[in-house]
Amino acid sequence: MKALLAAILLIFSPMGVALDASGPAANFTLKSADGDNVRLSEYRGQVVLINFWASWCGPCRQEMPELDNIHQKYAGLGFTVFGVNVEQDREMADKVLRDIPVSFPILFDDANQVSELYGVDAMPVTVLVDRRGDIRFMHRGYKPGYEDQYEAQVRALIKE
């Protein structure tokens, strides 16, 4: 029944992409742009927005500055954003990051193992994880204005 409701909401929702999600977020370790290993489990107790993106994805590039604004606004309240690049060749991702610098950590899933764990089937995919480590929201795709929904969800999760 929940899957049917989610499908109906996806089809008829004005946002067209936001799904309530539940269950524990799959833990992962990925190398960051700084060369550090980042483990999702180390961020338990914080609200985490995980954004899967690729350099060839126009909406991904359009969304990145909006995600950076949200990251900067709420980082002091126990919130972080992880930008997870899904490409095998890091060179194009690095070029995008030179053109669109962001303050949140960029992680590299060049073997697409984490993308598969999260069922990434579109670009971008944005996942919101609560302080307990549970997935609470998942968004597929991006259009201008979606960041307002992200921010409202982040605020609600921070208050919990």
C-alpha positions in Angstrom: 0.0 0.0 0.0 2.8 2.4 0.9 4.5 1.8 -2.5 1.2 2.5 -4.3 0.7 5.7 -2.4 4.3 6.8 -3.2 3.7 6.1 -6.9 0.5 8.1 -6.9 2.3 11.0 -5.1 5.1 10.8 -7.6 2.8 11.0 -10.5 0.4 13.7 -9.2 2.6 15.7 -6.9 3.3 19.3 -8.0 6.9 18.6 -7.1 6.7 15.3 -8.8 9.8 13.9 -7.2 9.6 13.8 -3.4 9.0 10.5 -1.7 8.8 9.8 2.0 11.3 7.1 2.7 12.0 5.0 5.7 14.5 2.6 7.1 18.2 2.9 8.0 20.5 4.7 5.6 23.1 2.3 4.3 26.5 3.1 5.8 29.3 3.8 3.4 32.9 5.0 3.2 34.0 7.1 0.3 37.1 9.1 -0.5 36.6 12.9 -0.4 38.0 15.5 -2.8 40.4 16.3 0.0 41.6 12.7 0.0 40.0 11.8 3.4 37.8 8.8 3.9 34.3 9.9 5.0 32.0 7.4 6.7 28.3 8.2 7.0 28.2 6.4 10.4 30.5 9.1 11.8 27.7 11.6 11.2 25.2 9.8 13.3 23.5 12.5 15.5 23.5 15.0 12.6 21.0 15.5 9.8 22.7 14.6 6.5 21.7 15.5 3.0 23.3 13.1 0.4 23.2 14.4 -3.2 24.2 12.1 -6.0 25.3 14.0 -9.0 27.3 13.9 -12.3 29.2 16.5 -14.3 27.0 15.8 -17.4 23.8 16.5 -15.5 22.6 20.0 -16.1 20.1 20.0 -13.2 22.9 18.8 -10.9 25.0 21.8 -11.7 22.0 24.1 -11.3 21.2 22.6 -7.9 24.7 22.7 -6.4 24.8 26.4 -5.4 21.3 26.0 -3.8 22.6 23.0 -1.8 25.6 25.0 -0.8 23.4 27.8 0.5 21.4 25.3 2.6 24.6 23.7 3.9 26.1 27.1 5.0 22.8 28.2 6.6 22.3 25.1 8.8 25.8 23.6 9.2 26.1 25.1 12.7 22.9 23.3 13.8 24.1 19.7 13.2 23.6 19.5 9.5 25.8 18.6 6.6 25.6 18.0 2.9 27.6 15.3 1.0 27.8 15.7 -2.7 28.5 12.2 -4.1 29.8 12.2 -7.6 29.0 9.0 -9.5 31.5 9.2 -12.4 34.3 6.8 -13.0 36.6 9.6 -14.3 37.1 12.3 -11.7 38.5 14.9 -14.1 35.1 16.2 -15.3 33.8 16.4 -11.7 36.9 18.4 -10.8 36.2 20.8 -13.7 32.6 21.4 -12.5 33.8 22.0 -9.0 36.3 24.7 -10.3 33.3 26.4 -12.0 30.9 25.9 -9.2 32.8 25.8 -5.9 30.9 24.5 -2.9 31.8 24.4 0.8 30.3 20.9 1.5 32.3 17.7 1.2 32.4 16.1 -2.3 32.8 12.3 -2.2 33.6 10.0 -5.1 31.6 6.8 -5.8 33.6 5.9 -8.9 32.6 2.2 -8.6 28.9 3.1 -8.1 28.6 0.9 -5.1 27.0 3.5 -2.9 24.7 4.6 -5.7 23.5 1.0 -6.0 23.0 0.8 -2.2 20.7 3.8 -2.4 18.9 2.8 -5.6 20.0 5.8 -7.6 18.2 5.6 -10.9 18.1 9.3 -11.9 20.3 12.4 -11.7 20.4 14.0 -9.3 19.0 12.0 -6.4 18.9 13.7 -3.0 18.4 11.7 0.2 17.7 13.2 3.6 18.9 11.2 6.7 17.8 12.0 10.2 19.9 12.1 13.3 19.1 8.5 14.1 20.6 7.4 10.7 17.2 6.7 9.0 16.3 7.8 5.5 13.4 10.2 5.8 13.0 11.7 2.3 14.3 10.9 -1.2 14.0 13.3 -4.2 14.6 12.2 -7.8 15.5 14.9 -10.3 15.7 18.7 -9.7 13.9 21.8 -10.9 14.3 25.3 -9.6 12.3 25.7 -6.4 12.9 22.1 -5.1 15.5 23.6 -2.7 12.6 25.2 -0.8 11.2 21.7 0.0 14.7 20.5 0.9 15.1 23.4 3.3 11.7 22.8 4.9 12.6 19.2 5.4 16.0 20.0 6.8 14.5 22.4 9.3 11.9 19.9 10.4 14.6 17.2 10.9 16.9 19.5 12.8 14.1 20.3 15.2 13.5 16.6 16.0 
